Amino acid sequence: MNNCVFCCIANGTIPSKRVYEDDLIVAFYDLEPQAAVHVLVIPRQHIACADEVNESNSAVIARIFERIPEIAKSLGLEKGYRVVTNCGEHGCQSVHHMHFHLLGGEQLGGRMV
């Protein structure tokens, strides 16, 4: 998608501070961190949100979750971390390209909202 900021980050037309990338996914630091460590993990393929996950694209979501432990370890998150995704207006999704927030580096609060 031409106007999707995360598609532009994935294809390199918008620079990012990347921590991991392969042929299917990219992980980079969030510009507005909500924790000591805040990385976004995205599929290169445009998937708007969890509502669009299906048999034809679910392998890339599986890849994200296969790589998150490796990414977390590389970031020094041995004591734990949180993975969050938002979907739609009421879910406070600000960029309509599926992404997972990897948060850690400090004791996180017990409440999700």
C-alpha positions in Angstrom: 0.0 0.0 0.0 1.5 3.3 -1.1 0.3 5.4 1.8 1.0 2.9 4.6 3.8 4.1 6.8 4.7 0.6 8.0 4.8 -0.7 4.4 7.2 2.1 3.7 9.3 1.2 6.7 9.3 -2.5 5.6 10.4 -1.7 2.1 13.0 0.8 3.3 11.6 4.1 1.9 11.2 5.3 5.4 14.2 4.7 7.6 14.0 2.9 11.0 16.3 1.6 13.7 15.9 -2.1 13.0 16.6 -4.8 15.4 15.7 -7.7 13.2 14.5 -8.4 9.7 14.1 -11.4 7.3 12.2 -12.0 4.1 8.8 -11.9 5.9 9.1 -9.6 9.0 10.8 -6.5 10.3 11.3 -5.4 13.9 12.3 -1.8 14.8 12.2 0.6 17.7 9.0 2.5 18.3 9.4 6.3 17.9 7.1 6.9 20.9 8.2 4.2 23.4 5.8 3.2 26.2 8.5 1.2 28.1 12.2 1.1 28.5 12.3 -1.2 25.5 9.6 -0.8 22.9 10.0 -2.5 19.5 7.4 -3.0 16.8 7.3 -6.3 14.9 5.5 -6.2 11.6 4.9 -8.4 8.6 6.3 -7.0 5.4 3.0 -8.0 3.7 0.2 -5.5 4.3 -2.3 -7.0 6.7 -4.5 -4.3 8.2 -5.2 -6.0 11.6 -6.1 -9.3 13.2 -9.4 -9.2 11.4 -7.6 -9.9 8.2 -5.6 -12.9 9.3 -6.6 -16.0 7.3 -5.2 -19.2 5.9 -3.3 -17.4 3.1 -1.4 -15.1 5.4 -1.3 -16.8 8.8 2.2 -18.2 8.2 3.7 -14.7 8.5 2.0 -14.2 11.9 3.4 -17.6 13.0 6.9 -16.4 11.9 6.5 -13.3 14.0 5.8 -15.4 17.1 8.6 -17.8 16.3 11.0 -14.8 16.1 9.8 -12.8 19.1 11.7 -14.9 21.7 14.9 -14.4 19.6 14.3 -10.7 19.3 13.5 -10.3 23.0 16.7 -12.2 24.0 18.8 -9.9 21.7 17.2 -6.9 23.5 18.1 -8.3 27.0 14.6 -9.1 28.0 15.4 -12.2 29.9 13.2 -11.2 32.8 10.1 -11.1 30.6 8.2 -8.9 28.2 4.7 -8.2 26.9 3.4 -8.6 23.4 0.4 -6.5 22.4 -1.6 -5.8 19.2 -4.4 -3.4 18.7 -7.2 -3.9 16.2 -9.6 -1.2 14.9 -10.8 2.1 16.3 -12.0 0.8 19.7 -8.8 -1.1 20.0 -6.8 2.1 19.5 -5.0 1.0 16.4 -3.2 4.1 15.1 -1.5 2.5 12.1 -3.6 0.2 10.0 -0.9 -2.3 9.3 -0.8 -5.2 11.7 1.9 -4.8 14.3 3.0 -6.2 17.6 4.4 -4.1 20.4 7.2 -5.9 22.2 7.5 -4.1 25.5 10.0 -4.7 28.4 13.2 -3.7 30.0 11.5 -2.8 33.3 8.8 -4.1 35.5 5.6 -3.5 33.6 2.3 -2.6 35.3 -0.2 -5.4 36.0 -3.1 -3.7 34.2 -3.5 -3.9 30.4 -5.7 -0.8 30.2 
